[in-house]
């Protein structure tokens, strides 16, 4: 007899909920989407006619038909909805950014521990092809000691769009949208930085919030550069890494988001396939290495396994708090024009793995 499915409530059916969470949940054996919190029931039921749709997000977050609650709503609602779900005895996944600030993040981590519930943040881009390829090159020692690491998410969107992420308000702006991915990948590779130096800017005509971000994370002599912008026609290399033995360039980004937007379902033939090779420079020689396929389903597979007692939480509250500390340090650095150490306690630093 097969194990019963873990019932999932997805709160929010906008871009993140419809494009990422719902397809990935549906493609993960052992998870079953049972409830969606949305004010647009028709939109949800075109895609998922079998689910219950509740207009009240708090009712969906505490519904008895769900074991796991996934929160994919505007950033300022993450903490209140997560608190309600945890208090109702649910396990919780929160889309990035985890919360609006460190205080909220710490409060949720404490509440999850008190209730003995899993609390995780949806850092799906740990399973992107571009990042997996760069990590493999570094882990295999092909670059020697990494001295300089650049991670770019650059786009060309000169027109400001009418969506909450680009409107003035708590948790809006490019740094809070793309920064969590950039920071999480860097911390996953190199651990906690000593200091952060950052600059945030608003460049496009009519923009209300920052749409350009540049942060430098300091690790002794190593420098990790995280950059995002909306005025980069032609884009930039996704990754550029220099080390004592060589350098590597990954030009194009992972394709899973584009595949999802095209209607491809996770697990379909060519899902996550990336034909853009890694370019490795070693002394005077250059060689190309295959890029491993990405598969963001692995995040939800890991969550499922953790809930069944077969694995670990893929993104722990301690890791999520560390990302929040670096995000906040960058904001403070940009405002004060000085280097800022992430505001983590000794126990938080010791708990980061």
Secondary structure, DSSP 8 states (H G I E B T S, - for coil): -----EEEEEE--SHIIIIIIHHHHHTSTTEEEEEEE-S-HHHHHHH-TTSEEES-HHHHHT-TT-SEEEE-S-GGGHHHHHHHHHHTT-EEEEESS--SSHHHHHHHHHHHHHHT--EEEE-GGGG-HHHHHHHHHHHTTTTSSEEEEEEEEE-B--S--SSGGGSSSTT-SHHHHHHHHHHHHHHHHH---SEEEEEEE--STT--S--EEEEEEEETTEEEEEEEESB-TT---SEEEEESS-EEEE-S--SHHHHHHTT--TTSTTTT-----EEEEETTEEEEE------THHHHHHHHHHHTTSS--SS-HHHHHHHHHHHHHHHHHHHHTS-B-----HHHHHH--
